[in-house]
Amino acid sequence: MDSKRGLFLVICDDPELASTLVHIQKNMDIKVWLPNKQNQLQASLLEACEDSKDIEEILVKGDITKASFYHQWSGYNPICVVLSLKDHDKYSIVREYILDELPKSRILSFQIGDPEEVPRKLVDNDRELVLSWTELLSRPISAELRHIESTHRVKEVRDILLNGDKIALLLQPDPDPDGLASALALRCLLGRNKLSTPIVSFGKVTRPENIAMMQLLDLEVLTIKPQDLSNFDKVALLDTQPAHFTFPLPRVDVIIDHHPMVGNYQNIPYCDIRSKYGATSTILTEYLRAAAVNIGQRLATALIYGIKADTLHLNREVIDADLYAFVSLYPDINYNLLRRMEKPEIPMAFAPLLANALLKMEYQDKLLVSYLTNVTREDLIPQVADFMLQFEGIEWVVCAGVFEENLVMSIRNVGYVKNAGDVVRKIIANVGFGSGGGHRTMAKAIFPVNQWKEKISSIKEDIVKKSLLNLFVEEAL
């Protein structure tokens, strides 16, 4: 998780397990218990961890059958304890101390045996996951840790949202497949329908592939105004954050997103933002698996399309969680529906717009800019940007157009240059107005036309292109 750093405490009498955990756990402070008494176990654990950096900080001595051993770790949050002891009596004593002295910790218990002999189970109010060594070999330990965490997150988000009779699942204006799939998944997780828990947005869905997804999966997105949120008991933001909007939201109860955090959301009851994840659909897939919710063909197809769309078919900003979610969903999807969503018809309006954009585009070094003037559909702007990134020698594309009193920009890059989202946020900070953000390879910026004219320049074609070159050459190249 992207929250504050936690503790990964390993208490085991198997040196191989200790060695494995030391070398794969990178996100938390790891501590490996070392017996006080000099014996074969102590020597083996020392040898197993000797190749690790900061071995003196990793290995900790102490009597694990006394409460004092656990008191020293109480300041950490979160805490995950890996427990594996062959002596059953000692295992039981240690387990009780962990439950009592570290009440907020999660426990991952390994037991020797076949999965049929040691069935996977969650015990003590889902605080402890018990599984066999055989299962560990077939599933990454990182996935097990995420599974434990997800069970608690599911309970928390359900407790918050199910208190409301009417819940709004709010997406960004002109929502994309990742947002649509995430909203559908959260509604399924809550066991609600579209009447009590509608998917809403402040802007219509316009891109052809997103419209195709909605039609093929029978999804409905209601276009509302910000003040309409007061008609709902609870509001959940999916694949977006309050700071991504140009105006304050009247209320937010839940945020689930994978974009970099922008702002301070300490006053929001539930916030799960994981910027290392390739898609919000991955987070919701983990929620559904942890809650043992049946993922039907329609939902599986939506989620896998959400993951593919936001990671460019698993080619961009992917971690093991995205891959695992993709693999687990793939057998249950409808392949024909997925193909039809991925290759929708291109509107005829795109042809003359692209022809004009190609004639009037300008570039400097490895940056290409194009200004489409007024557009009748906002989705045409990113479509032109996607097309232009294919030109030889071009690393950055900035395509802009005026849509509904806003100057809208779609930014694309080849991936091995600066982060597009960071560049957009810096430009917005420099000019002092506007909104936007994004990922490493694609981003969006929105500037009200009135403010652009007042603080930057005219919206005449040549002047806008010159302004775009000046803004992005400085920050991107």
Sequence and secondary structure as in RCSB ss.txt:
>XXXX:A:sequence
MDSKRGLFLVICDDPELASTLVHIQKNMDIKVWLPNKQNQLQASLLEACEDSKDIEEILVKGDITKASFYHQWSG
YNPICVVLSLKDHDKYSIVREYILDELPKSRILSFQIGDPEEVPRKLVDNDRELVLSWTELLSRPISAELRHIES
THRVKEVRDILLNGDKIALLLQPDPDPDGLASALALRCLLGRNKLSTPIVSFGKVTRPENIAMMQLLDLEVLTIK
PQDLSNFDKVALLDTQPAHFTFPLPRVDVIIDHHPMVGNYQNIPYCDIRSKYGATSTILTEYLRAAAVNIGQRLA
TALIYGIKADTLHLNREVIDADLYAFVSLYPDINYNLLRRMEKPEIPMAFAPLLANALLKMEYQDKLLVSYLTNV
TREDLIPQVADFMLQFEGIEWVVCAGVFEENLVMSIRNVGYVKNAGDVVRKIIANVGFGSGGGHRTMAKAIFPVN
QWKEKISSIKEDIVKKSLLNLFVEEAL
>XXXX:A:secstr
  SS  EEEEEES HHHHHHHHHH  SSEEEEEE SS SHHHHHHHHHHTTSTTHHHHEEE  TTSTHHHHTTTT
 SSEEEEEE S HHHHHHHHHHHHHH TT EEEEEESS TTTS  EEETTTTEEEEEHHHHHHS HHHHHHHHHH
HHHHHHHHHHHTT SSEEEEE SS  HHHHHHHHHHHHHHT  TTTS EEESS   SHHHHHHHHHHT  EEE  
GGGGGG SEEEEES  GGGSSS  S  SEEEE S   S  TTSSEEEE TTSS HHHHHHHHHHHTT    HHHH
HHHHHHHHHHTTTTTSS  HHHHHHHHHHGGGS HHHHHHHHS    TTHHHHHHHHHHH EEETTEEEEEEEE 
S TTHHHHHHHHHTTSTT  EEEEEEEETTEEEEEEEE SSSS HHHHHHHHHHHHT  EEEE SSEEEEEEEHH
HHHHHT    HHHHHHHHHHHHHHHH 
